[in-house]
Amino acid sequence: MAKYCGKIGYAVSEETSPGVWEEKITEREYYGELIKNTRKLASGENLNDDITVANDVSIVADPFAMEHFYQIRYAVLYSVKWKVSDVEVKSPRLILRLGGVYNG
């Protein structure tokens, strides 16, 4: 298994003015392993095919990650922000399944 070191982006809700909440992205760095490393081309209505990955990344979770795993939006892999499509809790680790490119 390949080693992983990268940033994970969380969407944390913050109150910007009384009664108004907005999501703010907070990045934190984690270490772990790249369990599965695959690529898919998805033909769509666009001129070019969409590139998606079906990678599984296992990170060693800190208390923040365990409490906020449902707020994970993306993981940085190969200098690209990839959407996290699924998170599996296997304490003390989180298994992140990556999908398409994150455009948020």
One Martini backbone bead per residue (centre of mass of N, CA, C, O) as a GRO file, in nm:
protein
  104
    1MET     BB    1   0.097   0.036   0.020
    2ALA     BB    2   0.044   0.360  -0.004
    3LYS     BB    3   0.117   0.660   0.103
    4TYR     BB    4  -0.047   0.929   0.293
    5CYS     BB    5  -0.042   1.298   0.238
    6GLY     BB    6  -0.303   1.530   0.333
    7LYS     BB    7  -0.582   1.718   0.266
    8ILE     BB    8  -0.884   1.798   0.445
    9GLY     BB    9  -1.218   1.902   0.376
   10TYR     BB   10  -1.432   2.111   0.567
   11ALA     BB   11  -1.780   2.192   0.637
   12VAL     BB   12  -1.828   2.469   0.838
   13SER     BB   13  -2.058   2.617   1.032
   14GLU     BB   14  -2.130   2.975   1.027
   15GLU     BB   15  -2.209   3.276   1.183
   16THR     BB   16  -2.231   3.587   1.016
   17SER     BB   17  -2.523   3.648   1.119
   18PRO     BB   18  -2.811   3.677   1.252
   19GLY     BB   19  -2.941   3.371   1.122
   20VAL     BB   20  -2.671   3.332   0.943
   21TRP     BB   21  -2.550   3.053   0.755
   22GLU     BB   22  -2.221   2.928   0.665
   23GLU     BB   23  -1.993   2.765   0.471
   24LYS     BB   24  -1.664   2.665   0.581
   25ILE     BB   25  -1.350   2.588   0.483
   26THR     BB   26  -1.152   2.331   0.643
   27GLU     BB   27  -0.813   2.244   0.680
   28ARG     BB   28  -0.651   1.919   0.720
   29GLU     BB   29  -0.385   1.713   0.814
   30TYR     BB   30  -0.304   1.376   0.691
   31TYR     BB   31  -0.241   1.032   0.759
   32GLY     BB   32  -0.177   0.726   0.552
   33GLU     BB   33  -0.350   0.517   0.309
   34LEU     BB   34  -0.354   0.374  -0.014
   35ILE     BB   35  -0.567   0.124  -0.103
   36LYS     BB   36  -0.704   0.246  -0.370
   37ASN     BB   37  -0.606   0.285  -0.737
   38THR     BB   38  -0.835   0.442  -0.955
   39ARG     BB   39  -0.987   0.488  -1.287
   40LYS     BB   40  -1.242   0.691  -1.463
   41LEU     BB   41  -1.449   0.713  -1.753
   42ALA     BB   42  -1.715   0.949  -1.821
   43SER     BB   43  -1.969   0.954  -2.029
   44GLY     BB   44  -2.127   1.239  -2.166
   45GLU     BB   45  -2.252   1.555  -2.279
   46ASN     BB   46  -1.976   1.622  -2.320
   47LEU     BB   47  -1.698   1.652  -2.503
   48ASN     BB   48  -1.557   1.554  -2.252
   49ASP     BB   49  -1.452   1.341  -2.040
   50ASP     BB   50  -1.492   1.233  -1.719
   51ILE     BB   51  -1.286   1.233  -1.439
   52THR     BB   52  -1.252   0.959  -1.218
   53VAL     BB   53  -1.228   0.818  -0.899
   54ALA     BB   54  -1.171   0.495  -0.695
   55ASN     BB   55  -1.059   0.576  -0.414
   56ASP     BB   56  -0.892   0.461  -0.113
   57VAL     BB   57  -0.860   0.630   0.204
   58SER     BB   58  -0.658   0.589   0.494
   59ILE     BB   59  -0.700   0.753   0.805
   60VAL     BB   60  -0.577   0.902   1.084
   61ALA     BB   61  -0.783   0.988   1.340
   62ASP     BB   62  -0.895   1.249   1.501
   63PRO     BB   63  -1.125   1.392   1.698
   64PHE     BB   64  -1.231   1.580   1.475
   65ALA     BB   65  -1.287   1.361   1.258
   66MET     BB   66  -1.489   1.191   1.431
   67GLU     BB   67  -1.698   1.438   1.474
   68HIS     BB   68  -1.671   1.545   1.136
   69PHE     BB   69  -1.715   1.330   0.898
   70TYR     BB   70  -1.987   1.455   0.767
   71GLN     BB   71  -1.806   1.728   0.660
   72ILE     BB   72  -1.665   1.597   0.436
   73ARG     BB   73  -1.563   1.698   0.095
   74TYR     BB   74  -1.235   1.664   0.065
   75ALA     BB   75  -0.936   1.540  -0.107
   76VAL     BB   76  -0.590   1.548  -0.143
   77LEU     BB   77  -0.467   1.419  -0.464
   78TYR     BB   78  -0.229   1.496  -0.672
   79SER     BB   79  -0.310   1.814  -0.643
   80VAL     BB   80  -0.619   1.728  -0.605
   81LYS     BB   81  -0.959   1.786  -0.557
   82TRP     BB   82  -1.161   1.533  -0.412
   83LYS     BB   83  -1.445   1.388  -0.372
   84VAL     BB   84  -1.632   1.271  -0.100
   85SER     BB   85  -1.863   0.998  -0.113
   86ASP     BB   86  -1.738   0.825   0.138
   87VAL     BB   87  -1.762   0.724   0.492
   88GLU     BB   88  -1.569   0.506   0.703
   89VAL     BB   89  -1.582   0.375   1.027
   90LYS     BB   90  -1.250   0.263   1.171
   91SER     BB   91  -1.141   0.258   1.452
   92PRO     BB   92  -0.891   0.504   1.412
   93ARG     BB   93  -1.030   0.519   1.125
   94LEU     BB   94  -1.078   0.652   0.790
   95ILE     BB   95  -1.271   0.580   0.501
   96LEU     BB   96  -1.212   0.721   0.182
   97ARG     BB   97  -1.420   0.792  -0.095
   98LEU     BB   98  -1.352   0.876  -0.418
   99GLY     BB   99  -1.424   1.091  -0.695
  100GLY     BB  100  -1.459   1.363  -0.824
  101VAL     BB  101  -1.407   1.675  -0.884
  102TYR     BB  102  -1.370   1.955  -0.690
  103ASN     BB  103  -1.585   2.274  -0.719
  104GLY     BB  104  -1.610   2.459  -0.430
   0.00000   0.00000   0.00000
